[in-house]
């Protein structure tokens, strides 16, 4: 049977001999598949197929599945495509045919097929692996089975790993025999497709668990905790990460239970019997809580017990009933007690967020910072040119001086501010930091490919529970955020209070304070959903680049926006752009630098041509996530031109966090803003409000202020109180150590050799980074925004690292006395 350009079945309309009629949705009705396209003039051939529903048993659930939806992607009609067309007709499957990747993707977005079969035999027609990756990037493809049709091997059998990495589930070696195609579809339907269908149903079950008000814990056959729901975390005071992977016996037990109670419970459930009774569990804070517990053994493969499910309902403290079978969940629930992952604070330091010091070693008053602007230690060639022209203007006739003014305007708006390296002390720490943070890696062609964590669709996980509004924020969290307007606000405390979800809560408060919802004309519920999905796409497994870092940068951004000089410069749309940019600036960060991704030949590096790889990804993904779903689209109700302006400002700020243009941004800011302002002050024109306003509010300078603001917020950790500075220092060091470890494992160039966990001197690396990157930038920002408290912290923190280095210590903290 020949297969024309499209095969499509309608949900509502069927064709009978060229006539159309309304079709019932009853399972007993006959739907007709059509070969050909009425609009194209191709003949319509009914492929009579019954749209019957399949009943699938999934534990106690009875599931009803629609007929299998199949998408065939073949550039040209041949015997292989015809074989699958015939197999779909014989199997009563709903089938669509696409000839190009574009039409395939469009068709998939419309129908969300269960099975996609892509022709991988002829690369000259289209890139099958690229198409597969595009489909996998769609949320709804998570449970889709994708098959690659490959050529029959001439000699050696090829590895399937490239196909798996691209997102294929399996391959089909070309065989046009119709029964072979039919058998393949049957095996897929009853195997992988059905398994994916059950997984989809499993998502519904976990959604129910996540929303349940009862505390639920699931352990393995060996009593290792595998899952606890949010209600369990709330009642027991633990975070999920502190319990997962911990054996129940490791969790502290309450002394209020009878001595033989645990033995009674274990004896019961190991026989496969359900246990129910009263049990005292010990909360994280040490308090005992009386619970009605029900533990159910779950029989799995081999007829053996594979899991234990514990459901716990707290009782009133005065309700003391003592049943001898009490503690189904005691084992499970007490596990929750021990906090396994206190490693969120690994004491690691970020080269980009380490301490900075004031040049004169004092508390950095604004005017002394302004005076130092003329003698910054890092000068690009263009900076020297501008200084020479400024000096020449003083003794030049008016026409020449005016001409030189025009020259300066041109020079300040072109890309001429990148410095020449080698002016700083040459030491391995400085060289490694410059090489690691300001280059795109060694362009080494190799067989290594670095794929960012398993491709997971970007969505809002059902386990994330957030308040409906500011009024619903739990008192404990609200109390933690009371001083969020202060620079010394402790983000690490908020991280703990929110169970590692600080960005959503802090974002709701800060965005409310700045009237973001009113500006965007969006409901608070939309903002909440947006913050939730953005936070869900930060990697909590990263020691540094996680949602706590994003919340920290958001806090610093909000603090800077309240400074008088900044408020004079920026408009409301700039403030909203800055807050959004800070929130999304590192979303989906893999915990590796741009240099690493370029050296590893990662998909992102290839996509963005080794240029600002991560920053481009953060900005692009942020808008994809936001505009994909109206429930979290905070831009939905603003006017088109306003959206374009806002979008451009957000993208520009996120890209400004890339370190390769660090000195360019700092030099532009100093030469275009700080030096003209300093000149006005020195010439007694401090009261010339019009001149100051023209400098602060010109469109070009507003862009420079926003770039400088987010850059300083991004690496503001050195300006924090000492304990926070040390905390962030430890976290970034751990992330760089992990990168070095992976580079050695994969045989990649080690871009920052000093960050070897066995030999690294953290104080020395911080001192080098502060001297080379931090001091000049914060001197310039302090001169503009007047930040004496930050500069004092910078000075204190620099002295702390210097003191450790003088003692030849390599660690974050000195040893105990």
MIGUVO-964399 format. One record per residue (C-alpha): residue in one letter; y, x, z. Coordinates in steps of 0.1 Angstrom, whole numbers, plus 5000, padded with zeros to 4 digits. Layout:
BEGIN
["a",[Y,X,Z]]
...
END
This chain:
BEGIN
["x",[5000,5000,5000]]
["x",[5034,5015,4990]]
["x",[5060,5017,5017]]
["x",[5096,5009,5007]]
["x",[5128,5022,5023]]
["x",[5127,5000,5053]]
["x",[5103,4979,5073]]
["x",[5119,4956,5098]]
["x",[5109,4927,5119]]
["x",[5135,4902,5133]]
["x",[5133,4887,5167]]
["x",[5146,4854,5156]]
["x",[5142,4851,5118]]
["x",[5110,4853,5098]]
["x",[5106,4851,5060]]
["x",[5081,4828,5044]]
["x",[5078,4833,5007]]
["x",[5115,4844,5005]]
["x",[5128,4816,5027]]
["x",[5140,4821,5062]]
["x",[5134,4799,5092]]
["x",[5141,4800,5129]]
["x",[5112,4815,5149]]
["x",[5103,4806,5184]]
["x",[5099,4833,5210]]
["x",[5066,4819,5221]]
["x",[5038,4845,5222]]
["x",[5017,4823,5200]]
["x",[5042,4822,5172]]
["x",[5036,4844,5141]]
["x",[5063,4869,5133]]
["x",[5063,4884,5098]]
["x",[5072,4920,5091]]
["x",[5090,4926,5059]]
["x",[5086,4955,5035]]
["x",[5119,4961,5016]]
["x",[5154,4951,5023]]
["x",[5168,4918,5010]]
["x",[5203,4934,5005]]
["x",[5189,4963,4985]]
["x",[5172,4942,4959]]
["x",[5137,4956,4968]]
["x",[5109,4931,4968]]
["x",[5100,4915,5001]]
["x",[5063,4916,5009]]
["x",[5053,4897,5041]]
["x",[5032,4919,5064]]
["x",[5019,4890,5085]]
["x",[5016,4902,5120]]
["x",[5012,4883,5152]]
["x",[5038,4892,5179]]
["x",[5013,4889,5207]]
["x",[5020,4901,5242]]
["x",[4997,4926,5260]]
["x",[4988,4921,5296]]
["x",[4988,4954,5316]]
["x",[4976,4957,5352]]
["x",[4996,4982,5373]]
["x",[4982,4982,5408]]
["x",[4990,4947,5422]]
["x",[5016,4941,5394]]
["x",[5008,4922,5363]]
["x",[5029,4934,5334]]
["x",[5035,4918,5300]]
["x",[5043,4940,5272]]
["x",[5058,4931,5238]]
["x",[5041,4943,5206]]
["x",[5045,4980,5201]]
["x",[5078,4990,5185]]
["x",[5073,5019,5161]]
["x",[5100,5039,5143]]
["x",[5088,5060,5113]]
["x",[5111,5088,5101]]
["x",[5101,5101,5067]]
["x",[5126,5114,5042]]
["x",[5105,5103,5013]]
["x",[5076,5079,5007]]
["x",[5043,5096,5004]]
["x",[5007,5089,5013]]
["x",[5012,5099,5049]]
["x",[5041,5075,5055]]
["x",[5021,5048,5036]]
["x",[4992,5054,5059]]
["x",[5012,5048,5090]]
["x",[5028,5017,5074]]
["x",[4994,5003,5068]]
["x",[4983,5012,5103]]
["x",[5013,4994,5118]]
["x",[5005,4963,5098]]
["x",[4969,4964,5108]]
["x",[4978,4968,5145]]
["x",[5004,4940,5145]]
["x",[5030,4965,5155]]
["x",[5067,4960,5149]]
["x",[5078,4988,5125]]
["x",[5110,5003,5112]]
["x",[5114,5030,5086]]
["x",[5143,5055,5085]]
["x",[5149,5081,5058]]
["x",[5177,5102,5074]]
["x",[5183,5114,5109]]
["x",[5215,5094,5111]]
["x",[5198,5061,5102]]
["x",[5169,5070,5126]]
["x",[5192,5075,5155]]
["x",[5212,5044,5147]]
["x",[5180,5024,5145]]
["x",[5167,5038,5177]]
["x",[5199,5030,5196]]
["x",[5196,4994,5184]]
["x",[5158,4988,5191]]
["x",[5148,5015,5216]]
["x",[5113,5019,5201]]
["x",[5082,5027,5222]]
["x",[5069,5051,5197]]
["x",[5087,5074,5172]]
["x",[5069,5093,5145]]
["x",[5089,5120,5128]]
["x",[5079,5140,5097]]
["x",[5080,5177,5107]]
["x",[5064,5190,5075]]
["x",[5094,5196,5053]]
["x",[5124,5213,5069]]
["x",[5143,5211,5037]]
["x",[5148,5173,5042]]
["x",[5160,5173,5078]]
["x",[5156,5192,5111]]
["x",[5129,5172,5129]]
["x",[5134,5191,5162]]
["x",[5171,5185,5161]]
["x",[5165,5148,5156]]
["x",[5141,5147,5185]]
["x",[5166,5164,5207]]
["x",[5192,5138,5196]]
["x",[5169,5109,5205]]
["x",[5161,5126,5239]]
["x",[5198,5127,5247]]
["x",[5198,5089,5247]]
["x",[5192,5074,5281]]
["x",[5166,5049,5269]]
["x",[5144,5076,5254]]
["x",[5130,5087,5287]]
["x",[5099,5066,5283]]
["x",[5096,5068,5245]]
["x",[5067,5087,5230]]
["x",[5077,5109,5201]]
["x",[5051,5124,5177]]
["x",[5056,5152,5152]]
["x",[5037,5150,5120]]
["x",[5029,5186,5111]]
["x",[5013,5205,5082]]
["x",[4977,5214,5084]]
["x",[4976,5251,5093]]
["x",[4967,5275,5066]]
["x",[4953,5302,5089]]
["x",[4961,5305,5126]]
["x",[4968,5276,5149]]
["x",[5005,5275,5158]]
["x",[5018,5270,5194]]
["x",[5030,5235,5203]]
["x",[5056,5249,5227]]
["x",[5086,5247,5203]]
["x",[5077,5210,5198]]
["x",[5075,5204,5235]]
["x",[5108,5222,5241]]
["x",[5124,5199,5215]]
["x",[5111,5168,5233]]
["x",[5080,5158,5214]]
["x",[5051,5144,5234]]
["x",[5024,5154,5209]]
["x",[5017,5164,5173]]
["x",[4997,5148,5145]]
["x",[4982,5171,5120]]
["x",[4988,5155,5086]]
["x",[4960,5132,5075]]
["x",[4969,5103,5052]]
["x",[4936,5085,5057]]
["x",[4946,5050,5067]]
["x",[4919,5047,5094]]
["x",[4929,5081,5108]]
["x",[4965,5068,5111]]
["x",[4954,5035,5127]]
["x",[4931,5053,5152]]
["x",[4960,5076,5161]]
["x",[4983,5046,5168]]
["x",[4956,5029,5189]]
["x",[4950,5060,5210]]
["x",[4988,5063,5215]]
["x",[4992,5027,5224]]
["x",[4964,5027,5250]]
["x",[4971,5062,5262]]
["x",[5006,5077,5264]]
["x",[5026,5046,5254]]
["x",[5009,5025,5281]]
["x",[5013,5053,5307]]
["x",[5051,5053,5299]]
["x",[5052,5016,5302]]
["x",[5037,5018,5337]]
["x",[5062,5045,5345]]
["x",[5090,5021,5336]]
["x",[5075,4996,5359]]
["x",[5073,5024,5385]]
["x",[5111,5027,5383]]
["x",[5115,4991,5393]]
["x",[5092,4997,5423]]
["x",[5113,5027,5434]]
["x",[5144,5007,5430]]
["x",[5130,4982,5454]]
["x",[5122,5010,5478]]
["x",[5156,5025,5476]]
["x",[5173,4991,5483]]
["x",[5149,4981,5511]]
["x",[5165,4978,5546]]
["x",[5133,4990,5562]]
["x",[5126,5027,5566]]
["x",[5099,5038,5542]]
["x",[5081,5071,5541]]
["x",[5053,5083,5517]]
["x",[5031,5113,5525]]
["x",[5003,5130,5507]]
["x",[4967,5130,5517]]
["x",[4974,5162,5536]]
["x",[5003,5145,5555]]
["x",[5030,5163,5536]]
["x",[5062,5142,5532]]
["x",[5068,5133,5496]]
["x",[5095,5105,5498]]
["x",[5118,5088,5522]]
["x",[5142,5061,5513]]
["x",[5180,5058,5521]]
["x",[5173,5034,5550]]
["x",[5150,5060,5565]]
["x",[5177,5087,5562]]
["x",[5202,5064,5578]]
["x",[5181,5054,5607]]
["x",[5166,5088,5615]]
["x",[5197,5109,5607]]
["x",[5180,5132,5583]]
["x",[5188,5140,5547]]
["x",[5160,5136,5522]]
["x",[5160,5173,5513]]
["x",[5153,5182,5550]]
["x",[5120,5163,5549]]
["x",[5105,5165,5515]]
["x",[5077,5191,5514]]
["x",[5074,5193,5552]]
["x",[5042,5185,5570]]
["x",[5044,5156,5595]]
["x",[5031,5178,5623]]
["x",[5061,5201,5619]]
["x",[5085,5173,5628]]
["x",[5094,5170,5665]]
["x",[5077,5141,5683]]
["x",[5090,5118,5710]]
["x",[5076,5123,5745]]
["x",[5076,5085,5751]]
["x",[5044,5079,5732]]
["x",[5010,5078,5750]]
["x",[4992,5112,5748]]
["x",[4963,5098,5727]]
["x",[4984,5076,5704]]
["x",[4986,5100,5674]]
["x",[4949,5107,5676]]
["x",[4943,5069,5675]]
["x",[4965,5064,5645]]
["x",[4950,5093,5625]]
["x",[4915,5082,5633]]
["x",[4923,5047,5619]]
["x",[4941,5057,5587]]
["x",[4917,5084,5577]]
["x",[4890,5058,5575]]
["x",[4911,5040,5550]]
["x",[4922,5013,5574]]
["x",[4957,5001,5579]]
["x",[4974,5007,5612]]
["x",[5002,4987,5628]]
["x",[5018,4990,5661]]
["x",[5048,5003,5682]]
["x",[5057,5039,5680]]
["x",[5086,5061,5694]]
["x",[5101,5084,5667]]
["x",[5125,5112,5674]]
["x",[5157,5111,5655]]
["x",[5175,5143,5643]]
["x",[5200,5141,5672]]
["x",[5171,5142,5697]]
["x",[5172,5105,5706]]
["x",[5140,5085,5707]]
["x",[5139,5052,5687]]
["x",[5112,5025,5692]]
["x",[5098,5012,5659]]
["x",[5074,4986,5647]]
["x",[5053,5008,5623]]
["x",[5028,4999,5596]]
["x",[5009,5027,5579]]
["x",[4988,5019,5548]]
["x",[4964,5044,5531]]
["x",[4966,5043,5493]]
["x",[4933,5049,5475]]
["x",[4937,5069,5443]]
["x",[4917,5091,5419]]
["x",[4881,5097,5429]]
["x",[4882,5068,5454]]
["x",[4899,5090,5479]]
["x",[4930,5085,5500]]
["x",[4958,5101,5481]]
["x",[4989,5088,5499]]
["x",[5000,5071,5531]]
["x",[5028,5046,5530]]
["x",[5047,5041,5563]]
["x",[5071,5012,5568]]
["x",[5092,5013,5600]]
["x",[5114,4987,5615]]
["x",[5135,4997,5646]]
["x",[5132,4975,5677]]
["x",[5157,4969,5704]]
["x",[5157,4996,5731]]
["x",[5149,4971,5758]]
["x",[5120,4957,5739]]
["x",[5092,4979,5752]]
["x",[5059,4968,5740]]
["x",[5031,4993,5742]]
["x",[5003,4989,5717]]
["x",[4976,5015,5716]]
["x",[4976,5017,5679]]
["x",[5012,5029,5674]]
["x",[5023,5054,5649]]
["x",[5016,5049,5614]]
["x",[5047,5064,5606]]
["x",[5051,5085,5636]]
["x",[5036,5114,5618]]
["x",[5054,5106,5587]]
["x",[5086,5096,5603]]
["x",[5087,5123,5628]]
["x",[5085,5147,5600]]
["x",[5119,5136,5590]]
["x",[5129,5151,5622]]
["x",[5127,5187,5613]]
["x",[5155,5198,5590]]
["x",[5140,5219,5564]]
["x",[5169,5226,5542]]
["x",[5197,5239,5562]]
["x",[5200,5264,5535]]
["x",[5228,5244,5519]]
["x",[5250,5270,5537]]
["x",[5234,5302,5527]]
["x",[5265,5322,5534]]
["x",[5271,5332,5499]]
["x",[5302,5342,5483]]
["x",[5318,5335,5450]]
["x",[5334,5361,5430]]
["x",[5355,5333,5416]]
["x",[5362,5319,5450]]
["x",[5364,5348,5473]]
["x",[5392,5358,5495]]
["x",[5425,5369,5483]]
["x",[5452,5389,5500]]
["x",[5489,5392,5498]]
["x",[5502,5423,5482]]
["x",[5524,5433,5511]]
["x",[5497,5425,5537]]
["x",[5520,5400,5555]]
["x",[5520,5362,5557]]
["x",[5535,5360,5522]]
["x",[5567,5342,5524]]
["x",[5577,5325,5491]]
["x",[5607,5347,5484]]
["x",[5589,5379,5490]]
["x",[5562,5367,5465]]
["x",[5590,5358,5440]]
["x",[5603,5394,5444]]
["x",[5569,5408,5435]]
["x",[5567,5388,5403]]
["x",[5587,5415,5385]]
["x",[5562,5441,5395]]
["x",[5529,5425,5389]]
["x",[5502,5452,5386]]
["x",[5484,5437,5356]]
["x",[5506,5438,5325]]
["x",[5495,5429,5291]]
["x",[5512,5446,5261]]
["x",[5531,5414,5254]]
["x",[5545,5414,5290]]
["x",[5559,5449,5285]]
["x",[5575,5437,5252]]
["x",[5592,5408,5270]]
["x",[5605,5431,5297]]
["x",[5620,5455,5272]]
["x",[5637,5426,5254]]
["x",[5651,5412,5287]]
["x",[5666,5446,5295]]
["x",[5680,5449,5260]]
["x",[5697,5415,5263]]
["x",[5718,5427,5292]]
["x",[5738,5452,5270]]
["x",[5737,5433,5237]]
["x",[5765,5414,5220]]
["x",[5762,5376,5222]]
["x",[5747,5371,5187]]
["x",[5720,5397,5194]]
["x",[5713,5383,5228]]
["x",[5709,5348,5213]]
["x",[5686,5361,5187]]
["x",[5665,5379,5213]]
["x",[5663,5346,5232]]
["x",[5647,5330,5201]]
["x",[5623,5359,5199]]
["x",[5613,5354,5236]]
["x",[5607,5317,5230]]
["x",[5583,5325,5201]]
["x",[5565,5352,5221]]
["x",[5560,5329,5251]]
["x",[5542,5302,5230]]
["x",[5517,5323,5212]]
["x",[5483,5338,5222]]
["x",[5496,5372,5231]]
["x",[5489,5374,5268]]
["x",[5455,5389,5272]]
["x",[5456,5422,5291]]
["x",[5442,5456,5283]]
["x",[5415,5466,5308]]
["x",[5411,5499,5324]]
["x",[5444,5498,5344]]
["x",[5426,5490,5376]]
["x",[5405,5513,5397]]
["x",[5373,5520,5378]]
["x",[5344,5509,5401]]
["x",[5311,5493,5393]]
["x",[5319,5461,5412]]
["x",[5351,5455,5392]]
["x",[5335,5465,5359]]
["x",[5305,5441,5365]]
["x",[5328,5412,5375]]
["x",[5349,5417,5344]]
["x",[5319,5419,5322]]
["x",[5301,5390,5338]]
["x",[5330,5366,5341]]
["x",[5353,5375,5311]]
["x",[5328,5381,5283]]
["x",[5304,5358,5265]]
["x",[5275,5382,5270]]
["x",[5258,5408,5249]]
["x",[5250,5391,5216]]
["x",[5215,5403,5216]]
["x",[5191,5386,5192]]
["x",[5158,5381,5209]]
["x",[5130,5357,5212]]
["x",[5142,5346,5246]]
["x",[5155,5310,5248]]
["x",[5170,5296,5280]]
["x",[5167,5259,5282]]
["x",[5188,5242,5309]]
["x",[5167,5224,5335]]
["x",[5143,5198,5322]]
["x",[5163,5174,5300]]
["x",[5169,5144,5322]]
["x",[5190,5115,5310]]
["x",[5224,5114,5326]]
["x",[5225,5082,5346]]
["x",[5232,5068,5380]]
["x",[5201,5073,5401]]
["x",[5192,5042,5420]]
["x",[5189,5061,5453]]
["x",[5226,5068,5455]]
["x",[5242,5042,5477]]
["x",[5280,5042,5480]]
["x",[5304,5019,5498]]
["x",[5318,4990,5479]]
["x",[5353,4999,5488]]
["x",[5373,5022,5511]]
["x",[5369,4996,5538]]
["x",[5332,5000,5537]]
["x",[5331,5037,5543]]
["x",[5310,5044,5574]]
["x",[5331,5052,5604]]
["x",[5315,5086,5609]]
["x",[5324,5096,5573]]
["x",[5359,5081,5575]]
["x",[5365,5101,5607]]
["x",[5354,5133,5590]]
["x",[5380,5126,5562]]
["x",[5409,5117,5586]]
["x",[5426,5151,5580]]
["x",[5418,5154,5543]]
["x",[5455,5159,5535]]
["x",[5455,5191,5555]]
["x",[5447,5224,5538]]
["x",[5423,5233,5566]]
["x",[5401,5202,5559]]
["x",[5364,5211,5564]]
["x",[5345,5201,5532]]
["x",[5313,5215,5547]]
["x",[5314,5189,5575]]
["x",[5319,5162,5549]]
["x",[5290,5175,5529]]
["x",[5268,5171,5560]]
["x",[5282,5137,5570]]
["x",[5277,5123,5535]]
["x",[5242,5137,5531]]
["x",[5254,5161,5503]]
["x",[5274,5134,5485]]
["x",[5310,5143,5494]]
["x",[5325,5139,5460]]
["x",[5321,5101,5459]]
["x",[5336,5095,5493]]
["x",[5364,5120,5491]]
["x",[5372,5110,5456]]
["x",[5376,5073,5466]]
["x",[5400,5083,5493]]
["x",[5421,5108,5473]]
["x",[5422,5086,5441]]
["x",[5433,5057,5463]]
["x",[5460,5078,5479]]
["x",[5474,5087,5444]]
["x",[5471,5052,5430]]
["x",[5447,5062,5402]]
["x",[5431,5027,5399]]
["x",[5465,5011,5395]]
["x",[5475,5037,5369]]
["x",[5443,5032,5349]]
["x",[5443,4995,5355]]
["x",[5406,4997,5365]]
["x",[5388,4979,5394]]
["x",[5379,5000,5425]]
["x",[5342,4992,5418]]
["x",[5345,5009,5384]]
["x",[5360,5040,5400]]
["x",[5332,5040,5426]]
["x",[5306,5038,5399]]
["x",[5323,5066,5379]]
["x",[5325,5089,5409]]
["x",[5288,5081,5417]]
["x",[5275,5090,5382]]
["x",[5297,5121,5379]]
["x",[5283,5133,5413]]
["x",[5248,5125,5402]]
["x",[5252,5149,5373]]
["x",[5260,5179,5395]]
["x",[5230,5199,5404]]
["x",[5224,5197,5442]]
["x",[5199,5226,5437]]
["x",[5227,5250,5429]]
["x",[5239,5269,5460]]
["x",[5275,5270,5448]]
["x",[5282,5250,5417]]
["x",[5273,5216,5431]]
["x",[5292,5184,5440]]
["x",[5305,5200,5472]]
["x",[5323,5226,5451]]
["x",[5337,5198,5429]]
["x",[5349,5180,5461]]
["x",[5365,5212,5474]]
["x",[5384,5217,5441]]
["x",[5395,5180,5441]]
["x",[5408,5185,5476]]
["x",[5428,5216,5467]]
["x",[5441,5199,5436]]
["x",[5454,5169,5456]]
["x",[5470,5193,5481]]
["x",[5488,5212,5454]]
["x",[5500,5180,5437]]
["x",[5519,5171,5469]]
["x",[5540,5203,5469]]
["x",[5576,5196,5460]]
["x",[5579,5220,5431]]
["x",[5548,5207,5415]]
["x",[5559,5171,5419]]
["x",[5592,5180,5402]]
["x",[5573,5193,5372]]
["x",[5545,5168,5366]]
["x",[5545,5131,5356]]
["x",[5521,5105,5370]]
["x",[5498,5109,5340]]
["x",[5496,5146,5347]]
["x",[5486,5139,5383]]
["x",[5458,5115,5372]]
["x",[5446,5140,5346]]
["x",[5445,5168,5372]]
["x",[5425,5147,5397]]
["x",[5400,5137,5370]]
["x",[5397,5172,5356]]
["x",[5390,5186,5391]]
["x",[5363,5160,5397]]
["x",[5344,5168,5364]]
["x",[5353,5204,5359]]
["x",[5318,5218,5366]]
["x",[5296,5187,5359]]
["x",[5260,5196,5350]]
["x",[5266,5233,5357]]
["x",[5232,5250,5355]]
["x",[5240,5277,5381]]
["x",[5243,5304,5355]]
["x",[5273,5321,5339]]
["x",[5284,5318,5303]]
["x",[5272,5354,5297]]
["x",[5237,5345,5308]]
["x",[5235,5315,5285]]
["x",[5247,5335,5255]]
["x",[5223,5363,5262]]
["x",[5194,5339,5266]]
["x",[5202,5320,5234]]
["x",[5205,5287,5252]]
["x",[5210,5254,5234]]
["x",[5244,5251,5248]]
["x",[5255,5286,5237]]
["x",[5243,5278,5202]]
["x",[5260,5244,5202]]
["x",[5294,5259,5213]]
["x",[5291,5292,5193]]
["x",[5291,5314,5224]]
["x",[5326,5303,5232]]
["x",[5336,5287,5265]]
["x",[5301,5273,5266]]
["x",[5300,5257,5300]]
["x",[5336,5246,5301]]
["x",[5332,5228,5267]]
["x",[5300,5212,5280]]
["x",[5316,5200,5312]]
["x",[5345,5184,5294]]
["x",[5323,5168,5266]]
["x",[5297,5155,5290]]
["x",[5323,5140,5313]]
["x",[5337,5118,5285]]
["x",[5302,5110,5273]]
["x",[5291,5097,5307]]
["x",[5324,5079,5313]]
["x",[5326,5060,5280]]
["x",[5289,5053,5276]]
["x",[5288,5024,5301]]
["x",[5316,4999,5308]]
["x",[5305,4998,5345]]
["x",[5319,5033,5350]]
["x",[5344,5035,5322]]
["x",[5376,5041,5341]]
["x",[5395,5045,5308]]
["x",[5385,5011,5294]]
["x",[5418,4993,5301]]
["x",[5444,5018,5292]]
["x",[5463,5019,5259]]
["x",[5450,5040,5231]]
["x",[5478,5065,5229]]
["x",[5479,5069,5267]]
["x",[5441,5076,5266]]
["x",[5445,5103,5240]]
["x",[5472,5120,5260]]
["x",[5452,5118,5292]]
["x",[5420,5130,5275]]
["x",[5438,5160,5260]]
["x",[5452,5169,5293]]
["x",[5418,5167,5311]]
["x",[5401,5188,5284]]
["x",[5428,5214,5285]]
["x",[5426,5218,5323]]
["x",[5388,5220,5323]]
["x",[5388,5246,5296]]
["x",[5415,5265,5316]]
["x",[5389,5272,5343]]
["x",[5371,5296,5319]]
["x",[5376,5332,5331]]
["x",[5379,5349,5297]]
["x",[5415,5337,5294]]
["x",[5424,5343,5331]]
["x",[5451,5368,5325]]
["x",[5465,5350,5296]]
["x",[5471,5319,5317]]
["x",[5485,5338,5346]]
["x",[5509,5359,5324]]
["x",[5521,5329,5305]]
["x",[5529,5311,5338]]
["x",[5548,5341,5352]]
["x",[5568,5348,5320]]
["x",[5576,5312,5311]]
["x",[5582,5297,5345]]
["x",[5584,5321,5374]]
["x",[5606,5348,5359]]
["x",[5631,5323,5344]]
["x",[5633,5305,5379]]
["x",[5636,5339,5396]]
["x",[5664,5348,5372]]
["x",[5683,5316,5381]]
["x",[5680,5324,5418]]
["x",[5691,5360,5413]]
["x",[5722,5349,5393]]
["x",[5732,5325,5419]]
["x",[5722,5295,5398]]
["x",[5699,5281,5424]]
["x",[5719,5249,5425]]
["x",[5718,5245,5388]]
["x",[5695,5215,5389]]
["x",[5696,5209,5352]]
["x",[5685,5244,5343]]
["x",[5657,5243,5369]]
["x",[5646,5208,5356]]
["x",[5645,5220,5320]]
["x",[5622,5249,5330]]
["x",[5599,5227,5351]]
["x",[5596,5197,5328]]
["x",[5594,5211,5293]]
["x",[5561,5199,5277]]
["x",[5549,5235,5272]]
["x",[5556,5245,5309]]
["x",[5540,5213,5323]]
["x",[5508,5224,5305]]
["x",[5510,5259,5321]]
["x",[5516,5244,5355]]
["x",[5485,5222,5352]]
["x",[5464,5251,5340]]
["x",[5475,5273,5369]]
["x",[5470,5245,5394]]
["x",[5434,5239,5385]]
["x",[5427,5276,5382]]
["x",[5440,5282,5417]]
["x",[5421,5251,5430]]
["x",[5389,5263,5414]]
["x",[5390,5297,5432]]
["x",[5409,5286,5463]]
["x",[5380,5295,5486]]
["x",[5396,5328,5496]]
["x",[5427,5309,5508]]
["x",[5406,5287,5531]]
["x",[5401,5293,5569]]
["x",[5378,5323,5574]]
["x",[5346,5304,5582]]
["x",[5349,5283,5551]]
["x",[5357,5314,5531]]
["x",[5326,5332,5543]]
["x",[5305,5301,5537]]
["x",[5316,5298,5500]]
["x",[5312,5336,5496]]
["x",[5276,5333,5507]]
["x",[5269,5305,5484]]
["x",[5282,5321,5452]]
["x",[5265,5354,5460]]
["x",[5232,5336,5463]]
["x",[5238,5320,5429]]
["x",[5245,5353,5413]]
["x",[5215,5369,5430]]
["x",[5193,5342,5415]]
["x",[5208,5349,5381]]
["x",[5201,5386,5383]]
["x",[5165,5378,5394]]
["x",[5160,5355,5364]]
["x",[5175,5381,5340]]
["x",[5150,5407,5352]]
["x",[5121,5382,5349]]
["x",[5131,5372,5313]]
["x",[5140,5408,5302]]
["x",[5176,5398,5295]]
["x",[5206,5421,5299]]
["x",[5217,5421,5335]]
["x",[5254,5412,5332]]
["x",[5263,5418,5369]]
["x",[5239,5445,5382]]
["x",[5258,5449,5415]]
["x",[5245,5414,5424]]
["x",[5210,5426,5432]]
["x",[5200,5409,5464]]
["x",[5184,5441,5477]]
["x",[5214,5464,5472]]
["x",[5245,5443,5469]]
["x",[5275,5449,5492]]
["x",[5291,5415,5494]]
["x",[5323,5428,5511]]
["x",[5328,5454,5484]]
["x",[5323,5429,5456]]
["x",[5348,5406,5472]]
["x",[5374,5433,5476]]
["x",[5371,5443,5440]]
["x",[5374,5407,5428]]
["x",[5403,5400,5450]]
["x",[5422,5431,5438]]
["x",[5415,5424,5402]]
["x",[5417,5387,5398]]
["x",[5431,5369,5429]]
["x",[5461,5387,5443]]
["x",[5484,5385,5413]]
["x",[5475,5349,5405]]
["x",[5481,5336,5441]]
["x",[5513,5356,5444]]
["x",[5525,5338,5413]]
["x",[5514,5304,5425]]
["x",[5529,5310,5460]]
["x",[5562,5320,5444]]
["x",[5562,5287,5425]]
["x",[5547,5262,5450]]
["x",[5556,5278,5484]]
["x",[5522,5282,5502]]
["x",[5527,5305,5532]]
["x",[5496,5291,5550]]
["x",[5474,5299,5521]]
["x",[5487,5334,5518]]
["x",[5481,5340,5555]]
["x",[5445,5330,5551]]
["x",[5442,5353,5520]]
["x",[5455,5382,5540]]
["x",[5432,5375,5570]]
["x",[5402,5371,5548]]
["x",[5409,5403,5528]]
["x",[5412,5422,5561]]
["x",[5379,5407,5572]]
["x",[5360,5420,5541]]
["x",[5378,5453,5543]]
["x",[5367,5457,5579]]
["x",[5331,5451,5570]]
["x",[5332,5475,5541]]
["x",[5348,5502,5563]]
["x",[5318,5499,5586]]
["x",[5295,5503,5555]]
["x",[5281,5468,5561]]
["x",[5267,5448,5531]]
["x",[5263,5414,5547]]
["x",[5285,5384,5551]]
["x",[5290,5389,5588]]
["x",[5288,5418,5612]]
["x",[5256,5421,5633]]
["x",[5256,5406,5668]]
["x",[5272,5428,5694]]
END
